[in-house]
Amino acid sequence: MSKVTCDIAISADGFAAGRNQSLEEPFGEGVGQVLHRWMFEEPEENAEVIERITAAGAFVMGRNMFGPGRGAWDLDWTGWWGDEPPYHAPVFVLTHHERAPVAMEGGTTFTFVTGGIEEALAQARKAAGGADVAIAGGAATVNQYLAAGLIDELRLHIAPVLLGAGERLFDGVSGLSLDKVGHAGTDLVTHVTYRVRH
């Protein structure tokens, strides 16, 4: 049976992004790529992990992960990733504002869902056709899915840095247990995989 997975990079003090995310600083003020250096500076050492992150049959993400805008859509905005996003699969974006789907190169189509987390997950499961579905982030979206008991496997990528403030993983989440099923690491990251029990 397919699983609902989640990969998310966090600081050692539990933040997935800093304060005041914006177009100029998508991960928050002064954060830059500090949480994701391992992807770019150690790609060979982390190749298996990186491949697993994008291996799902469909993805769900929050609007903040898709772009910096709030309110009505800027229809010229098609995500942070350029013409060919890394997903190569359907992506369902949680939002309060309707928008027509956006098809990109490489097999990614962004579909915008206004009916909440369960509707987005149902659409993603259907699109995945029996493959795993990944909750891509950001922290607020992951926290909603964790709190609702809808994530089966949580894969944390912990960078050895402290952010001190921002978007924290597990805010508002209770009533679950994490069973460690795997770990690995390099100088820039510790990867820990947990089975989530509700």
C-alpha positions in Angstrom: 0.0 0.0 0.0 1.2 3.5 -0.8 2.4 5.8 2.0 2.2 9.4 2.8 5.7 10.7 3.3 7.3 14.0 4.2 10.8 15.2 3.7 11.7 18.5 5.4 14.9 20.3 6.2 15.1 21.9 9.6 17.7 23.6 11.9 19.0 21.9 15.0 16.5 24.0 17.0 13.6 22.8 14.8 12.9 25.6 12.4 12.1 25.0 8.7 12.4 28.7 7.8 13.3 31.9 9.4 11.3 35.1 10.0 9.8 37.3 7.3 9.9 35.0 4.2 9.7 37.1 1.0 10.5 37.0 -2.7 14.0 38.2 -2.0 14.5 35.8 1.0 12.2 32.7 0.5 13.6 30.9 3.6 13.4 34.0 5.8 15.7 36.8 6.7 19.4 35.8 6.6 18.7 32.1 6.2 19.6 31.7 2.5 20.4 28.1 1.7 21.9 27.2 5.1 19.3 24.5 5.7 19.9 23.0 2.2 23.7 23.3 1.7 24.0 19.5 1.8 22.0 19.3 -1.4 24.4 21.6 -3.3 27.8 21.1 -1.6 27.5 17.3 -0.9 25.3 16.0 -3.8 27.2 12.8 -4.2 27.2 11.9 -0.5 23.5 12.6 -0.3 22.4 11.3 -3.8 20.2 8.5 -2.5 18.4 10.9 -0.1 17.9 13.5 -2.8 16.5 10.9 -5.2 14.1 9.6 -2.6 12.8 13.2 -1.9 11.5 13.5 -5.5 10.4 9.9 -6.0 6.8 10.3 -5.0 3.9 9.8 -7.5 2.4 13.1 -6.4 3.1 16.0 -4.0 1.1 18.4 -1.8 2.5 21.8 -0.7 1.3 24.9 0.9 0.9 28.2 -0.9 3.9 29.7 0.9 6.1 26.9 -0.5 4.9 27.6 -4.0 5.4 31.3 -3.9 5.7 34.5 -1.8 2.3 36.0 -2.7 -0.7 36.3 -0.5 -4.3 37.2 -1.6 -5.2 37.2 -5.3 -2.8 35.3 -7.6 -0.1 36.9 -9.7 -0.7 34.7 -12.7 2.8 35.3 -14.0 4.2 33.4 -11.0 4.8 29.7 -11.7 6.9 28.8 -8.6 10.5 29.2 -7.4 12.0 26.5 -9.6 12.0 27.9 -13.2 10.6 26.3 -16.2 11.3 22.7 -15.1 10.5 22.1 -11.4 12.2 19.1 -9.7 9.0 17.2 -9.0 8.2 15.7 -12.4 4.8 14.6 -11.1 1.5 16.3 -10.2 1.7 18.9 -7.3 -1.3 20.0 -5.4 -1.0 23.5 -3.8 -3.2 24.4 -0.8 -4.7 27.8 -1.2 -7.8 30.0 -0.4 -7.8 31.5 -3.9 -8.8 29.6 -7.0 -6.5 29.3 -10.0 -6.4 27.2 -13.1 -3.7 24.4 -13.2 -0.2 25.4 -14.4 1.6 22.8 -16.6 5.4 23.0 -16.5 8.2 21.2 -18.4 9.3 17.8 -17.2 5.9 16.5 -16.2 5.0 18.8 -13.3 1.5 20.3 -13.2 0.5 22.5 -10.3 -3.1 22.1 -9.3 -4.5 24.6 -6.8 -6.9 23.2 -4.1 -9.2 25.3 -2.1 -10.9 22.5 -0.2 -8.3 21.9 2.6 -5.7 19.3 3.4 -7.9 16.2 3.1 -9.2 17.2 -0.3 -5.7 17.9 -1.5 -4.4 14.5 -0.2 -7.3 12.7 -1.9 -6.5 14.4 -5.2 -2.8 13.6 -4.8 -3.6 9.9 -4.0 -5.7 9.6 -7.1 -3.0 11.2 -9.3 -0.3 9.1 -7.8 -1.9 5.9 -9.0 -0.8 3.7 -6.1 2.6 5.3 -5.6 3.6 7.3 -2.5 2.3 10.8 -1.9 4.7 13.3 -0.4 3.8 16.3 1.7 6.5 18.8 0.5 6.1 21.6 3.0 6.4 24.2 4.3 6.3 23.7 8.1 2.7 25.0 8.5 1.4 22.6 6.0 3.4 19.7 7.4 2.2 20.5 10.9 -1.5 20.4 9.7 -1.0 16.9 8.1 0.9 15.7 11.2 -1.8 17.0 13.6 -4.5 15.3 11.4 -2.6 12.0 11.6 -2.2 11.9 7.8 1.6 11.3 7.5 3.0 7.8 7.7 6.8 8.5 7.3 8.6 11.6 8.4 12.1 12.2 7.0 14.0 15.0 8.8 17.1 16.6 7.3 18.7 18.4 10.2 21.3 21.0 9.5 23.8 21.8 12.3 22.7 25.5 12.6 20.5 27.4 14.9 17.9 29.9 13.5 16.4 31.0 16.8 13.0 31.9 15.4 10.7 31.4 12.4 8.5 28.5 11.2 8.9 25.7 13.6 8.1 22.0 12.8 5.7 20.4 15.3 4.0 23.6 16.4 0.4 22.7 17.3 1.1 19.0 16.9 0.5 16.5 19.7 -0.7 12.9 20.2 1.8 11.1 18.0 4.9 9.0 18.5 8.0 8.7 16.2 9.7 5.4 15.7 13.2 5.8 14.2 13.6 3.5 11.3 16.8 4.9 9.8 19.5 7.5 10.0 22.6 8.7 8.1 24.7 11.8 8.0 27.5 14.0 6.7 29.2 17.1 8.0 26.3 19.3 6.7 23.2 17.2 7.6 21.8 14.4 9.7 19.0 12.4 8.0 16.6 10.7 10.3 13.6 8.7 9.1 10.7 8.1 11.5 7.5 5.9 11.2 4.7 8.1 12.6 2.2 6.5 15.0 -1.0 8.3 15.9 
